[in-house]
Amino acid sequence: MNLRSEVESKSFKTFATFTLIVSIILALLVTIFSSKYRVSNIIYNDELNLNYESIQSIENLSIWLINDDNFQKLYEDNLNVKNLEISKQLPNTINININLHQKIIIYTDLRDSSPSQMILYKNLYTENFISEYDLPNLIITNGPIEDGFYSEVISFILTVEKYKIDLSNLSITFNGNDFLISYSDTIINAGKPVDLSRKGSVVGYILENDKCEGTVSILDTANDDIETLFQC
């Protein structure tokens, strides 16, 4: 092959490659901005007591460009939303599965002049109680409440729920000094509301194994033997 032919061959290959790339880009642009692939159908659970207004903002957008970033306003409007699972059904349908943060406990603060029942979520978000029947209850009768109190409560419930007990039968009272847990015929004094994850292990062990009836005290000791951490 002479030099001219080699140059012409390379030029043709370059032109062909360029043409192919341009064609692909044009095809993608046509697809992305085609009215056929505009979102017109949004499927989600509308019975979660959330503010759904922002979801409608994705209508008429290209389905190819939809991602979690399009739903930041939904997160801002609903602080109990943990994440969204977004799936696309071509050509124009978006399916949204909404996952909420875990509900931890129903609590009532009797120190307030107009006490109301609230639901505490795992991410520390709270909302007015509407209707829940499978959550433990907490009543605050006195204070003050130290910083981190609700985080300790969350750690306690997350630990206790690992044991085979019915959390809906768990009632807790904080009297400003002691953290008192009632379950069936057992009342457990966990002392100060600190280190509640560790104390939750003791509570779960006592209740799951039906170790005590009546009043139980969790002891302030560093011993690792769980049998030595409480006194019936």
Backbone as numpy.savetxt, mean C-alpha at the origin, in Angstrom:
# Nx Ny Nz CAx CAy CAz Cx Cy Cz
35.83 -6.49 -58.74 34.96 -5.30 -58.74 35.86 -4.07 -58.74
35.60 -3.10 -59.69 36.42 -1.91 -59.72 35.97 -0.91 -58.67
36.75 0.14 -58.51 36.51 1.11 -57.44 35.16 1.78 -57.60
34.76 2.10 -58.83 33.48 2.79 -59.06 32.32 1.90 -58.65
32.40 0.65 -59.03 31.33 -0.28 -58.69 31.23 -0.48 -57.18
32.37 -0.51 -56.52 32.38 -0.70 -55.07 31.74 0.50 -54.37
32.07 1.71 -54.89 31.50 2.93 -54.31 29.99 2.96 -54.52
29.55 2.59 -55.73 28.13 2.58 -56.03 27.39 1.56 -55.16
28.03 0.42 -54.93 27.41 -0.62 -54.09 27.24 -0.14 -52.65
28.28 0.51 -52.13 28.21 1.02 -50.76 27.16 2.12 -50.65
27.10 2.99 -51.67 26.13 4.08 -51.66 24.71 3.53 -51.69
24.48 2.48 -52.48 23.16 1.89 -52.57 22.75 1.26 -51.22
23.72 0.56 -50.59 23.42 -0.05 -49.29 23.11 1.02 -48.25
23.88 2.11 -48.28 23.64 3.20 -47.34 22.26 3.81 -47.56
21.93 4.05 -48.83 20.63 4.63 -49.17 19.49 3.69 -48.76
19.69 2.39 -49.02 18.65 1.41 -48.67 18.44 1.35 -47.16
19.55 1.39 -46.40 19.45 1.37 -44.94 18.76 2.62 -44.43
19.14 3.76 -44.99 18.53 5.03 -44.60 17.03 5.03 -44.89
16.68 4.54 -46.06 15.27 4.48 -46.45 14.47 3.58 -45.52
15.07 2.45 -45.16 14.40 1.52 -44.25 14.16 2.16 -42.88
15.18 2.83 -42.36 15.07 3.48 -41.05 14.00 4.56 -41.08
14.02 5.38 -42.13 13.01 6.44 -42.26 11.61 5.85 -42.35
11.50 4.76 -43.09 10.19 4.12 -43.24 9.67 3.60 -41.90
10.58 3.00 -41.12 10.19 2.47 -39.80 9.75 3.62 -38.90
10.53 4.72 -38.91 10.19 5.87 -38.06 8.84 6.44 -38.46
8.61 6.58 -39.76 7.33 7.11 -40.24 6.17 6.20 -39.85
6.42 4.88 -39.96 5.36 3.92 -39.59 5.03 4.02 -38.11
6.09 4.17 -37.29 5.87 4.31 -35.85 5.11 5.59 -35.53
5.50 6.69 -36.18 4.82 7.96 -35.94 3.36 7.89 -36.35
3.11 7.27 -37.49 1.73 7.13 -37.95 0.91 6.31 -36.97
1.54 5.23 -36.46 0.85 4.36 -35.50 0.59 5.09 -34.19
1.62 5.80 -33.68 1.50 6.49 -32.40 0.41 7.56 -32.45
0.35 8.30 -33.53 -0.58 9.41 -33.60 -1.87 9.07 -34.36
-2.02 7.82 -34.68 -3.24 7.40 -35.37 -4.43 7.49 -34.43
-5.55 7.96 -34.92 -6.77 8.05 -34.12 -7.26 6.67 -33.69
-6.87 5.66 -34.42 -7.27 4.29 -34.10 -6.71 3.86 -32.74
-5.53 4.39 -32.37 -4.87 3.99 -31.13 -4.96 5.07 -30.05
-6.03 5.84 -30.10 -6.31 6.81 -29.06 -7.15 6.16 -27.97
-6.82 6.43 -26.71 -7.55 5.82 -25.59 -8.98 6.35 -25.55
-9.93 5.45 -25.62 -11.34 5.84 -25.54 -12.11 4.98 -24.54
-11.44 3.94 -24.00 -12.10 3.04 -23.06 -11.16 2.78 -21.89
-11.56 3.17 -20.68 -10.74 3.00 -19.48 -11.50 2.12 -18.50
-10.90 1.01 -18.13 -11.56 0.04 -17.24 -10.85 0.04 -15.89
-11.60 0.27 -14.81 -11.04 0.26 -13.45 -12.17 0.04 -12.45
-11.78 -0.31 -11.24 -12.75 -0.53 -10.18 -13.14 0.83 -9.59
-14.39 1.24 -9.77 -14.82 2.55 -9.30 -15.56 2.46 -7.97
-15.36 1.37 -7.23 -16.05 1.19 -5.95 -15.08 1.25 -4.76
-13.95 1.90 -4.93 -12.93 1.94 -3.87 -12.96 3.23 -3.06
-13.99 4.04 -3.22 -14.10 5.30 -2.48 -12.88 6.19 -2.69
-12.51 6.36 -3.96 -11.37 7.19 -4.34 -11.82 8.36 -5.19
-10.92 9.31 -5.36 -11.16 10.41 -6.29 -10.61 9.99 -7.66
-11.51 9.74 -8.60 -11.11 9.19 -9.90 -11.03 10.25 -11.00
-11.23 11.49 -10.68 -11.34 12.53 -11.70 -10.14 12.56 -12.65
-8.94 12.40 -12.10 -7.73 12.54 -12.91 -7.57 11.41 -13.94
-8.25 10.29 -13.73 -8.12 9.17 -14.66 -8.59 9.58 -16.06
-9.58 10.44 -16.11 -10.12 10.83 -17.41 -9.13 11.63 -18.24
-8.05 12.09 -17.64 -7.07 12.90 -18.38 -6.33 12.10 -19.45
-6.39 10.77 -19.37 -5.68 9.97 -20.39 -6.56 9.70 -21.61
-7.81 10.11 -21.55 -8.68 9.91 -22.72 -8.13 10.67 -23.92
-8.17 10.02 -25.06 -7.74 10.58 -26.34 -6.23 10.71 -26.48
-5.47 10.19 -25.50 -4.02 10.12 -25.66 -3.66 8.85 -26.42
-2.48 8.85 -27.03 -2.02 7.65 -27.72 -1.80 6.53 -26.72
-2.35 5.39 -27.00 -2.24 4.25 -26.07 -0.78 3.83 -25.90
0.05 4.11 -26.91 1.45 3.70 -26.85 2.24 4.52 -25.85
1.75 5.71 -25.51 2.50 6.62 -24.65 2.04 6.57 -23.18
1.03 5.76 -22.88 0.50 5.71 -21.53 1.41 4.89 -20.62
1.78 5.46 -19.48 2.55 4.75 -18.46 2.19 5.31 -17.09
2.89 4.87 -16.05 2.54 5.26 -14.68 2.66 6.77 -14.46
3.49 7.44 -15.26 3.66 8.88 -15.10 2.38 9.65 -15.38
1.49 9.07 -16.16 0.23 9.74 -16.48 -0.74 9.77 -15.30
-0.39 9.07 -14.22 -1.34 8.93 -13.10 -0.81 9.55 -11.80
0.14 10.47 -11.91 0.68 11.10 -10.71 -0.40 11.86 -9.95
-1.33 12.48 -10.67 -2.42 13.21 -10.00 -3.32 12.26 -9.23
-3.50 11.06 -9.73 -4.31 10.07 -9.01 -3.65 9.72 -7.67
-2.33 9.56 -7.69 -1.60 9.29 -6.44 -1.73 10.47 -5.48
-1.63 11.68 -6.00 -1.71 12.87 -5.15 -3.10 13.03 -4.55
-4.12 12.68 -5.31 -5.50 12.82 -4.84 -5.92 11.70 -3.90
-5.19 10.58 -3.93 -5.56 9.41 -3.14 -4.30 8.83 -2.48
-3.98 9.31 -1.30 -2.73 8.91 -0.66 -2.74 7.47 -0.17
-3.89 6.82 -0.21 -3.95 5.41 0.17 -3.71 4.47 -1.01
-3.47 5.02 -2.20 -3.15 4.20 -3.36 -1.67 3.83 -3.33
-1.39 2.56 -3.36 -0.01 2.07 -3.30 0.62 2.05 -4.69
-0.04 1.43 -5.63 0.46 1.40 -7.01 -0.66 1.01 -7.96
-0.37 1.19 -9.24 -1.31 0.84 -10.30 -0.67 -0.20 -11.21
-1.47 -1.15 -11.63 -1.05 -2.12 -12.63 -1.79 -1.78 -13.92
-1.02 -1.32 -14.91 -1.62 -0.81 -16.14 -1.38 -1.80 -17.28
-2.44 -2.18 -17.95 -2.31 -3.05 -19.11 -3.07 -2.44 -20.29
-2.59 -2.72 -21.48 -3.17 -2.12 -22.69 -3.81 -3.20 -23.56
-5.01 -2.91 -23.97 -5.74 -3.81 -24.85 -5.98 -3.06 -26.16
-5.19 -3.40 -27.16 -5.27 -2.67 -28.42 -6.62 -2.88 -29.09
-7.14 -1.84 -29.75 -6.38 -0.62 -30.09 -6.60 0.56 -29.13
-7.59 0.52 -28.22 -7.95 1.76 -27.54 -8.36 1.60 -26.07
-8.05 0.45 -25.45 -8.52 0.19 -24.09 -7.36 0.11 -23.10
-7.52 0.82 -21.97 -6.57 0.77 -20.88 -7.24 0.11 -19.67
-6.60 -0.92 -19.12 -7.08 -1.58 -17.91 -6.21 -1.14 -16.74
-6.84 -0.68 -15.66 -6.10 -0.19 -14.50 -6.52 -0.99 -13.27
-5.56 -1.70 -12.69 -5.80 -2.40 -11.43 -5.20 -1.55 -10.30
-6.06 -1.08 -9.40 -5.63 -0.17 -8.34 -5.35 -0.95 -7.06
-4.12 -0.87 -6.58 -3.74 -1.52 -5.32 -3.61 -0.48 -4.22
-4.26 -0.71 -3.10 -4.23 0.21 -1.98 -3.23 -0.24 -0.93
-2.74 0.72 -0.15 -1.93 0.38 1.01 -2.79 -0.42 1.99
-2.16 -1.27 2.76 -2.88 -2.12 3.70 -3.53 -1.30 4.82
-4.79 -1.62 5.11 -5.46 -1.03 6.27 -4.99 -1.79 7.50
-4.57 -1.03 8.51 -3.95 -1.63 9.69 -4.90 -1.74 10.87
-5.54 -0.65 11.23 -6.31 -0.64 12.47 -7.34 0.50 12.45
-8.42 0.31 13.20 -9.39 1.38 13.43 -9.06 1.99 14.78
-8.91 3.31 14.83 -8.58 3.91 16.12 -9.49 5.09 16.42
-9.68 5.32 17.71 -10.47 6.44 18.21 -9.66 7.18 19.26
-9.49 8.47 19.08 -8.73 9.28 20.03 -9.73 10.04 20.90
-9.94 9.55 22.11 -10.92 10.16 23.01 -10.42 11.46 23.63
-9.20 11.84 23.35 -8.69 13.11 23.84 -9.25 14.28 23.04
-9.73 13.99 21.82 -10.32 15.03 20.99 -11.68 15.45 21.53
-12.02 16.70 21.31 -13.32 17.18 21.78 -14.47 16.52 21.04
-14.23 16.16 19.78 -15.23 15.43 18.99 -14.57 14.19 18.40
-14.38 13.17 19.23 -13.66 11.98 18.74 -14.41 11.26 17.63
-13.67 10.78 16.66 -14.26 10.02 15.56 -13.37 8.83 15.26
-13.95 7.80 14.68 -13.18 6.61 14.33 -12.44 6.85 13.02
-11.17 6.46 13.02 -10.32 6.63 11.84 -9.70 5.30 11.47
-9.36 5.16 10.20 -8.62 3.99 9.74 -7.18 4.40 9.47
-6.25 3.67 10.04 -4.82 3.92 9.84 -4.29 2.93 8.82
-3.64 3.46 7.78 -3.05 2.63 6.73 -1.57 2.37 7.02
-1.03 1.41 6.31 0.37 1.02 6.51 1.33 2.17 6.22
0.97 3.07 5.33 1.84 4.21 4.98 1.55 5.43 5.86
0.82 5.22 6.98 0.49 6.25 7.95 -0.62 7.19 7.48
-1.20 6.93 6.34 -2.35 7.71 5.88 -3.57 7.34 6.72
-4.41 8.32 7.02 -5.63 8.06 7.78 -6.84 8.59 7.04
-7.97 7.93 7.24 -9.22 8.39 6.68 -10.35 8.05 7.63
-11.48 8.70 7.46 -12.63 8.43 8.31 -13.10 7.00 8.15
-13.45 6.41 9.27 -13.97 5.04 9.28 -15.36 5.01 8.66
-15.58 4.05 7.76 -16.90 3.88 7.14 -17.48 2.55 7.57
-16.87 1.47 7.12 -17.35 0.14 7.54 -16.27 -0.89 7.33
-15.72 -1.37 8.41 -14.73 -2.45 8.39 -15.06 -3.39 9.54
-14.95 -4.67 9.30 -15.30 -5.63 10.34 -14.16 -6.60 10.66
-13.07 -6.51 9.94 -11.99 -7.48 10.15 -10.69 -6.81 10.57
-10.79 -5.63 11.18 -9.60 -4.92 11.64 -9.60 -4.83 13.16
-8.42 -4.81 13.77 -8.34 -4.59 15.22 -8.74 -3.15 15.56
-8.98 -2.91 16.83 -9.39 -1.58 17.28 -8.41 -1.03 18.30
-8.20 0.28 18.25 -7.35 0.98 19.20 -8.12 2.17 19.75
-8.13 2.32 21.06 -8.73 3.48 21.71 -7.65 4.20 22.51
-7.51 5.49 22.26 -6.54 6.32 22.99 -7.33 7.13 24.01
-7.11 6.86 25.29 -7.88 7.52 26.34 -7.15 8.67 26.99
-5.83 8.67 26.85 -5.04 9.72 27.50 -3.74 9.88 26.73
-3.03 10.93 27.04 -1.78 11.20 26.33 -0.72 11.71 27.28
0.34 12.28 26.76 0.54 12.59 25.34 0.99 11.38 24.52
0.95 11.55 23.19 1.44 10.52 22.27 2.79 10.96 21.73
3.77 10.11 21.90 5.12 10.44 21.43 5.21 10.32 19.91
6.19 11.03 19.34 6.46 10.88 17.91 6.77 9.41 17.60
6.22 8.93 16.52 6.47 7.55 16.12 5.47 6.56 16.70
4.49 7.06 17.46 3.51 6.18 18.09 2.78 5.33 17.06
2.29 5.96 16.01 1.50 5.23 15.02 2.37 4.27 14.20
3.62 4.65 14.00 4.55 3.72 13.32 4.75 2.47 14.17
4.84 2.66 15.48 4.98 1.52 16.40 3.72 0.64 16.33
2.54 1.27 16.28 1.29 0.52 16.20 1.26 -0.33 14.92
1.70 0.27 13.82 1.73 -0.46 12.55 2.67 -1.65 12.64
3.86 -1.44 13.21 4.82 -2.54 13.36 4.24 -3.65 14.23
3.52 -3.26 15.26 2.91 -4.24 16.16 1.90 -5.12 15.42
0.98 -4.49 14.67 -0.05 -5.24 13.96 0.55 -6.12 12.87
1.53 -5.60 12.14 2.16 -6.39 11.07 2.87 -7.62 11.63
3.35 -7.52 12.87 3.99 -8.66 13.51 2.95 -9.66 14.01
1.92 -9.16 14.70 0.91 -10.04 15.27 0.14 -10.80 14.19
-0.07 -10.16 13.03 -0.87 -10.79 11.98 -0.20 -12.04 11.39
1.07 -12.25 11.69 1.76 -13.44 11.22 1.34 -14.70 11.99
0.68 -14.48 13.12 0.25 -15.60 13.96 -1.21 -15.95 13.67
-1.60 -17.14 14.04 -2.94 -17.64 13.74 -3.92 -17.16 14.80
-4.27 -15.90 14.68 -5.28 -15.33 15.56 -6.21 -14.46 14.72
-7.37 -14.16 15.27 -8.37 -13.35 14.57 -8.16 -11.89 14.96
-7.58 -11.13 14.07 -7.25 -9.74 14.38 -8.50 -8.91 14.68
-9.63 -9.28 14.13 -10.84 -8.50 14.36 -11.27 -8.57 15.83
-10.77 -9.54 16.57 -11.09 -9.68 17.99 -10.05 -9.03 18.90
-9.09 -8.34 18.27 -8.01 -7.72 19.03 -8.37 -6.27 19.34
-8.39 -5.93 20.62 -8.69 -4.56 21.05 -7.52 -4.02 21.85
-7.16 -2.79 21.58 -6.01 -2.17 22.25 -6.45 -0.85 22.88
-5.95 -0.60 24.07 -6.18 0.67 24.74 -4.84 1.28 25.13
-4.68 2.55 24.81 -3.50 3.28 25.28 -3.98 4.35 26.24
-3.54 4.24 27.49 -4.04 5.15 28.55 -3.07 6.29 28.85
-2.14 6.51 27.93 -1.15 7.56 28.15 0.14 7.04 28.74
0.07 5.79 29.21 1.26 5.19 29.81 1.49 3.77 29.29
0.47 2.93 29.39 0.60 1.52 29.00 -0.20 1.18 27.74
0.32 0.22 27.03 -0.29 -0.32 25.82 -0.96 -1.63 26.22
-2.29 -1.63 26.32 -3.03 -2.78 26.84 -3.77 -3.48 25.72
-3.52 -4.79 25.58 -4.11 -5.59 24.51 -5.12 -6.57 25.09
-6.33 -6.56 24.55 -7.39 -7.48 25.00 -7.73 -8.44 23.87
-7.82 -9.72 24.21 -8.18 -10.74 23.22 -8.84 -11.89 23.96
-10.12 -12.12 23.69 -10.86 -13.17 24.36 -10.78 -12.97 25.87
-10.25 -13.94 26.62 -10.17 -13.85 28.08 -8.80 -13.38 28.57
-8.01 -12.84 27.64 -6.64 -12.45 27.99 -6.44 -10.95 27.83
-5.81 -10.35 28.82 -5.42 -8.95 28.75 -3.90 -8.89 28.93
-3.23 -8.29 27.97 -1.77 -8.24 27.99 -1.31 -6.79 28.14
-0.51 -6.54 29.16 0.08 -5.22 29.38 1.46 -5.21 28.72
1.55 -4.47 27.61 2.82 -4.40 26.88 3.69 -3.24 27.33
3.24 -2.52 28.36 4.04 -1.41 28.86 4.05 -0.23 27.91
5.13 0.50 27.89 5.27 1.66 27.03 5.15 1.26 25.55
4.56 2.11 24.71 4.41 1.78 23.29 5.71 1.97 22.51
6.73 1.25 22.92 8.03 1.27 22.24 8.45 -0.18 21.98
9.26 -0.37 20.94 9.72 -1.72 20.59 8.52 -2.65 20.38
7.45 -2.14 19.75 6.21 -2.91 19.64 6.30 -4.06 18.63
7.24 -4.01 17.72 7.41 -5.14 16.82 7.86 -6.37 17.61
8.83 -6.17 18.49 9.33 -7.27 19.34 8.23 -7.74 20.29
7.53 -6.79 20.88 6.45 -7.15 21.79 5.30 -7.84 21.05
5.13 -7.49 19.77 4.11 -8.14 18.97 4.38 -9.63 18.81
5.65 -10.00 18.73 6.02 -11.41 18.64 5.60 -12.15 19.91
5.77 -11.49 21.06 5.38 -12.10 22.33 3.86 -12.24 22.39
3.15 -11.18 22.01 1.69 -11.20 22.02 1.16 -12.29 21.10
1.70 -12.36 19.88 1.27 -13.38 18.94 1.50 -14.78 19.45
2.65 -14.98 20.07 2.99 -16.29 20.64 2.02 -16.67 21.75
1.74 -15.73 22.65 0.84 -15.99 23.77 -0.55 -16.36 23.27
-1.08 -15.56 22.34 -2.45 -15.76 21.88 -2.59 -16.98 20.98
-1.62 -17.22 20.10 -1.71 -18.37 19.20 -1.63 -19.68 19.97
-0.81 -19.71 20.99 -0.61 -20.94 21.75 -1.48 -21.03 23.01
-2.37 -20.03 23.16 -3.29 -20.03 24.31 -2.54 -20.25 25.62
-1.48 -19.44 25.79 -0.58 -19.64 26.92 -1.14 -19.13 28.25
-1.95 -18.07 28.19 -2.39 -17.47 29.45 -3.85 -17.02 29.35
-4.51 -17.00 30.48 -5.80 -16.36 30.62 -5.68 -15.32 31.72
-6.56 -14.34 31.67 -6.47 -13.29 32.68 -5.47 -12.23 32.26
-4.73 -11.70 33.20 -3.81 -10.60 32.95 -2.38 -11.12 32.74
-1.74 -10.59 31.72 -0.37 -10.98 31.38 0.48 -9.71 31.28
1.70 -9.78 31.74 2.62 -8.65 31.62 3.81 -9.06 30.76
4.16 -8.21 29.81 5.38 -8.44 29.03 6.54 -7.82 29.80
7.56 -8.60 30.03 8.67 -8.18 30.88 9.72 -7.42 30.08
10.35 -6.49 30.73 11.41 -5.69 30.11 12.74 -6.42 30.31
13.05 -7.30 29.37 14.27 -8.08 29.46 14.84 -8.30 28.07
16.14 -8.48 28.01 16.80 -8.70 26.72 16.94 -10.18 26.39
16.39 -11.03 27.23 16.48 -12.47 27.00 15.82 -12.85 25.68
16.44 -13.77 24.92 15.90 -14.17 23.63 14.88 -15.30 23.75
14.78 -15.93 24.88 13.83 -17.03 25.07 12.44 -16.44 25.29
11.55 -16.65 24.31 10.25 -16.00 24.36 9.45 -16.38 25.59
9.70 -17.56 26.13 8.96 -18.01 27.33 9.32 -17.18 28.55
10.43 -16.49 28.50 10.87 -15.69 29.66 10.46 -14.22 29.51
9.77 -13.89 28.42 9.46 -12.49 28.13 8.09 -12.06 28.64
7.36 -12.99 29.25 6.05 -12.60 29.77 5.77 -13.36 31.07
4.82 -12.81 31.79 4.44 -13.41 33.08 2.93 -13.42 33.20
2.35 -14.62 33.37 0.90 -14.74 33.49 0.46 -14.35 34.90
